Amino acid sequence: MPIVHKEATISREELNQIRYIIAFISEFARKFNLGQKQAFNYLKRFKGLDYLYSFYDVLHTQSFEDAIHDISIICLRNGGKLQNYRQ
């Protein structure tokens, strides 16, 4: 007997959050000269994604530069080694 899946629907807010997180990972990768998978793994390992999910409502109102700065500090505090020097 085949398994039937109900089509999942997501809200506009959830879709916006997903799009922002994808864009953020891409910008983070570019800033630190990483591949997107490397950036995702780094952010996950050093709690940057947890912070991004928890504070999305504030972070998405900031520039990517400011959000990357904030999250790079969170990653440093959790054992990461990438440093974001502001110019």
Contacts in CASP RR format, 6 or more apart in sequence:
PFRMAT RR
TARGET T0000
AUTHOR 0000-0000-0000
METHOD contacts of the structure
MODEL  1
MPIVHKEATISREELNQIRYIIAFISEFARKFNLGQKQAFNYLKRFKGLD
YLYSFYDVLHTQSFEDAIHDISIICLRNGGKLQNYRQ
10 18 0 8 1.000
16 60 0 8 1.000
17 56 0 8 1.000
17 60 0 8 1.000
20 56 0 8 1.000
20 60 0 8 1.000
21 49 0 8 1.000
21 52 0 8 1.000
21 53 0 8 1.000
21 56 0 8 1.000
23 64 0 8 1.000
24 52 0 8 1.000
24 59 0 8 1.000
24 64 0 8 1.000
24 67 0 8 1.000
24 68 0 8 1.000
25 36 0 8 1.000
25 39 0 8 1.000
25 40 0 8 1.000
25 43 0 8 1.000
26 36 0 8 1.000
26 39 0 8 1.000
27 64 0 8 1.000
27 68 0 8 1.000
28 34 0 8 1.000
28 39 0 8 1.000
28 43 0 8 1.000
28 68 0 8 1.000
28 71 0 8 1.000
29 35 0 8 1.000
29 36 0 8 1.000
29 38 0 8 1.000
29 39 0 8 1.000
31 68 0 8 1.000
31 84 0 8 1.000
32 39 0 8 1.000
32 82 0 8 1.000
32 84 0 8 1.000
34 42 0 8 1.000
40 49 0 8 1.000
42 75 0 8 1.000
42 80 0 8 1.000
42 82 0 8 1.000
43 49 0 8 1.000
43 52 0 8 1.000
43 71 0 8 1.000
43 75 0 8 1.000
45 80 0 8 1.000
46 74 0 8 1.000
46 75 0 8 1.000
46 76 0 8 1.000
46 78 0 8 1.000
46 79 0 8 1.000
46 80 0 8 1.000
47 74 0 8 1.000
47 75 0 8 1.000
47 78 0 8 1.000
48 71 0 8 1.000
48 74 0 8 1.000
48 75 0 8 1.000
48 78 0 8 1.000
51 70 0 8 1.000
51 71 0 8 1.000
51 74 0 8 1.000
52 59 0 8 1.000
52 67 0 8 1.000
52 71 0 8 1.000
59 67 0 8 1.000
59 70 0 8 1.000
59 71 0 8 1.000
60 67 0 8 1.000
62 70 0 8 1.000
68 84 0 8 1.000
69 84 0 8 1.000
69 86 0 8 1.000
72 82 0 8 1.000
72 83 0 8 1.000
72 84 0 8 1.000
73 84 0 8 1.000
75 82 0 8 1.000
76 82 0 8 1.000
76 83 0 8 1.000
END
